[in-house]
Amino acid sequence: MSDSEKLEFFSKLKFDVNGLIPAIIQDASTLEVLTVAFMNRDTIELSLAKRETYFWSRSRQEIWHKGATSGNTQKIVTIKADCDGDALLVLVNPQGPACHTGAQSCFYQSIFSETSSGNSQLPQFSKTVDQLVKTIKNRKQHKPEGSYTSYLFTQGRDKILKKIGEESAETIIAAKNLSKRELTSESADLFYHLLVLLINEGVEIGEVIAELDRRAKKRSPEK
């Protein structure tokens, strides 16, 4: 980010009387909210420069680098300001648990949950995709012998693209056959291979979801 871009960015922010602004930290892959912390101008500049989260500790009255002692750093993907400029949204790739208790997110204590909602499966979908993404990334890094995912990464982009082509065709055939069971199975295969491609190319699933969200907002009528 250039100096002029920084100036423009900071000009849109509204810090409180203590020079602080709340920052919502969100997993870029799963969109799970990990924690809420505070930043000031110095910690924002550090975060932009280092591409990792730096916060202002109100209790210790000092800058703290998330994961400096635990190793659970947060690699920054995107920083956004809300419409009023008085809060930040920071999408990250966490390198470990966000909470000091060892929990993945600081928001692990459920107070209310509407289990009868038609969207009750969405949290489970997010958890399933999160775990699948982590497993695929692990296979890419360690390439254990006998793993089909490892085989795909070893063969490279062309093999992965070929499999996506095959799974796309099989998904189309399943739909033409009017078989919900077959379509469900083939869609799962296609989704898995698409995740492999995204990870192979260094694209986070959170970036795809953010793009879908951007398009949805663009098409929505003005309030």
C-alpha positions as CSV (number, residue, x, y, z in Angstrom):
1,M,0.0,0.0,0.0
2,S,1.4,3.4,-1.0
3,D,1.6,6.4,1.3
4,S,-1.2,8.1,-0.6
5,E,-3.4,4.9,-0.3
6,K,-2.6,4.8,3.5
7,L,-3.6,8.4,3.9
8,E,-6.9,7.8,2.1
9,F,-7.6,4.7,4.1
10,F,-6.9,6.4,7.5
11,S,-8.9,9.5,6.5
12,K,-12.0,7.2,6.4
13,L,-11.5,5.8,9.9
14,K,-13.1,7.2,13.0
15,F,-11.0,6.5,16.1
16,D,-12.5,6.9,19.6
17,V,-11.3,9.4,22.2
18,N,-8.4,7.0,23.1
19,G,-7.4,6.7,19.5
20,L,-8.7,3.1,19.2
21,I,-11.0,1.3,16.7
22,P,-12.6,-2.1,17.2
23,A,-11.4,-4.8,14.8
24,I,-13.4,-8.0,14.1
25,I,-11.0,-10.8,13.2
26,Q,-12.6,-13.4,10.9
27,D,-11.2,-16.6,9.4
28,A,-10.8,-16.0,5.6
29,S,-11.6,-19.7,4.8
30,T,-14.6,-20.4,7.0
31,L,-15.7,-16.8,7.8
32,E,-15.9,-17.8,11.4
33,V,-15.5,-14.8,13.7
34,L,-12.3,-15.5,15.8
35,T,-12.1,-12.6,18.1
36,V,-12.7,-8.9,18.6
37,A,-9.7,-6.7,19.5
38,F,-8.7,-3.0,19.3
39,M,-6.3,-1.3,17.0
40,N,-4.8,2.2,16.8
41,R,-3.0,3.9,13.9
42,D,0.4,2.4,14.9
43,T,-0.9,-1.2,15.1
44,I,-2.8,-0.8,11.8
45,E,0.4,0.4,10.1
46,L,2.3,-2.6,11.7
47,S,-0.4,-5.0,10.5
48,L,-0.2,-3.6,7.0
49,A,3.6,-3.7,6.9
50,K,4.0,-7.2,8.4
51,R,0.8,-8.8,7.0
52,E,0.0,-10.2,10.5
53,T,-2.3,-8.9,13.1
54,Y,-1.0,-6.4,15.7
55,F,-3.4,-5.0,18.4
56,W,-3.4,-2.5,21.2
57,S,-3.8,-4.0,24.7
58,R,-6.1,-1.8,26.8
59,S,-5.2,-3.7,30.0
60,R,-1.4,-3.5,29.5
61,Q,-1.4,-0.3,27.5
62,E,1.0,-1.6,24.9
63,I,1.2,-3.1,21.4
64,W,0.9,-6.8,21.1
65,H,1.6,-9.1,18.2
66,K,-0.9,-11.9,18.0
67,G,0.9,-15.2,18.3
68,A,4.3,-13.6,19.3
69,T,4.7,-16.1,22.2
70,S,2.2,-18.9,21.2
71,G,3.1,-19.1,17.6
72,N,-0.6,-18.7,16.7
73,T,-0.2,-15.8,14.4
74,Q,-2.8,-14.6,11.9
75,K,-1.8,-14.0,8.3
76,I,-3.8,-11.0,7.0
77,V,-5.8,-11.5,3.7
78,T,-7.9,-8.4,3.7
79,I,-8.7,-5.4,5.9
80,K,-12.0,-3.6,5.4
81,A,-13.7,-0.6,7.1
82,D,-17.4,-0.5,7.7
83,C,-19.7,2.1,6.1
84,D,-19.3,4.5,9.0
85,G,-15.5,4.0,9.3
86,D,-15.7,3.2,13.0
87,A,-15.0,-0.5,12.9
88,L,-12.6,-2.8,11.0
89,L,-13.1,-6.3,9.5
90,V,-9.8,-8.3,9.2
91,L,-9.9,-11.5,7.3
92,V,-7.0,-13.8,8.2
93,N,-5.5,-17.2,7.8
94,P,-5.0,-18.3,11.4
95,Q,-1.9,-20.3,12.2
96,G,-3.5,-21.8,15.3
97,P,-6.3,-21.1,17.9
98,A,-7.4,-17.5,18.3
99,C,-8.5,-17.8,21.9
100,H,-6.1,-17.9,24.9
101,T,-8.1,-20.9,26.2
102,G,-7.0,-23.0,23.2
103,A,-10.4,-22.7,21.4
104,Q,-10.4,-22.0,17.7
105,S,-12.6,-18.9,18.3
106,C,-13.1,-16.7,21.3
107,F,-16.9,-17.1,20.6
108,Y,-17.3,-20.7,21.7
109,Q,-19.9,-20.2,24.5
110,S,-23.4,-20.6,23.1
111,I,-26.1,-18.4,24.7
112,F,-28.9,-18.9,22.1
113,S,-29.3,-21.1,19.1
114,E,-32.4,-21.5,16.9
115,T,-32.1,-25.2,16.0
116,S,-35.4,-25.3,14.3
117,S,-34.4,-22.8,11.6
118,G,-34.3,-23.8,8.0
119,N,-30.7,-22.7,8.0
120,S,-29.7,-24.9,10.9
121,Q,-27.4,-26.9,8.7
122,L,-25.3,-23.9,7.7
123,P,-23.0,-23.9,10.7
124,Q,-22.3,-27.6,10.2
125,F,-21.6,-27.0,6.5
126,S,-19.1,-24.3,7.5
127,K,-17.4,-26.7,10.0
128,T,-17.3,-29.5,7.5
129,V,-15.8,-27.3,4.8
130,D,-13.3,-25.8,7.3
131,Q,-12.1,-29.3,8.3
132,L,-11.9,-30.4,4.7
133,V,-9.9,-27.4,3.7
134,K,-7.5,-28.0,6.6
135,T,-7.1,-31.7,5.6
136,I,-6.4,-30.8,1.9
137,K,-3.8,-28.2,3.0
138,N,-2.2,-30.8,5.2
139,R,-2.0,-33.2,2.3
140,K,-0.5,-30.6,0.1
141,Q,2.2,-29.8,2.7
142,H,3.1,-33.3,3.8
143,K,2.0,-35.5,0.9
144,P,1.5,-38.7,2.9
145,E,1.9,-41.9,0.8
146,G,-1.3,-43.5,-0.4
147,S,-3.3,-40.3,-0.2
148,Y,-5.4,-39.5,-3.3
149,T,-5.2,-35.8,-2.5
150,S,-1.4,-36.1,-2.2
151,Y,-1.4,-37.8,-5.6
152,L,-3.4,-34.9,-7.2
153,F,-0.9,-32.3,-5.8
154,T,2.0,-34.4,-7.0
155,Q,0.6,-34.7,-10.5
156,G,-0.1,-30.9,-10.6
157,R,-2.5,-28.4,-12.1
158,D,-3.2,-30.3,-15.3
159,K,-4.3,-33.4,-13.5
160,I,-6.5,-31.5,-11.1
161,L,-8.1,-29.6,-14.0
162,K,-8.7,-32.9,-15.8
163,K,-10.5,-34.3,-12.8
164,I,-12.7,-31.1,-12.5
165,G,-13.7,-31.6,-16.1
166,E,-14.6,-35.2,-15.5
167,E,-16.5,-34.4,-12.3
168,S,-18.3,-31.6,-14.0
169,A,-19.5,-33.9,-16.8
170,E,-20.6,-36.5,-14.3
171,T,-22.5,-33.9,-12.4
172,I,-24.3,-32.8,-15.6
173,I,-25.2,-36.5,-16.4
174,A,-26.5,-37.0,-12.8
175,A,-28.8,-34.0,-13.2
176,K,-30.0,-35.2,-16.6
177,N,-30.7,-38.6,-15.1
178,L,-33.0,-36.9,-12.6
179,S,-31.3,-38.7,-9.7
180,K,-31.0,-36.7,-6.6
181,R,-28.8,-39.3,-4.9
182,E,-26.4,-39.4,-7.9
183,L,-26.4,-35.6,-8.2
184,T,-25.6,-35.2,-4.5
185,S,-22.7,-37.6,-4.8
186,E,-21.2,-36.1,-7.9
187,S,-21.7,-32.6,-6.6
188,A,-19.6,-33.5,-3.5
189,D,-16.9,-34.9,-5.8
190,L,-16.9,-31.7,-7.9
191,F,-16.8,-29.5,-4.8
192,Y,-13.9,-31.5,-3.3
193,H,-11.8,-31.2,-6.5
194,L,-12.6,-27.5,-6.8
195,L,-11.2,-27.0,-3.3
196,V,-8.1,-28.9,-4.3
197,L,-7.7,-26.6,-7.3
198,L,-8.2,-23.4,-5.1
199,I,-5.6,-24.6,-2.6
200,N,-3.2,-25.6,-5.3
201,E,-3.5,-22.1,-6.8
202,G,-3.3,-20.3,-3.4
203,V,-6.9,-19.1,-3.4
204,E,-8.7,-19.2,-0.1
205,I,-12.4,-20.3,-0.1
206,G,-13.1,-17.1,2.0
207,E,-12.0,-15.0,-1.0
208,V,-14.5,-16.8,-3.2
209,I,-17.3,-16.3,-0.7
210,A,-16.3,-12.6,-0.3
211,E,-16.6,-12.2,-4.1
212,L,-20.1,-13.8,-4.0
213,D,-21.1,-11.5,-1.2
214,R,-19.8,-8.5,-3.2
215,R,-21.8,-9.5,-6.2
216,A,-24.9,-10.1,-4.1
217,K,-24.6,-6.6,-2.6
218,K,-24.0,-5.1,-6.0
219,R,-27.2,-6.6,-7.4
220,S,-29.3,-5.8,-4.3
221,P,-31.7,-2.8,-4.7
222,E,-30.8,0.4,-2.8
223,K,-32.3,0.6,0.6
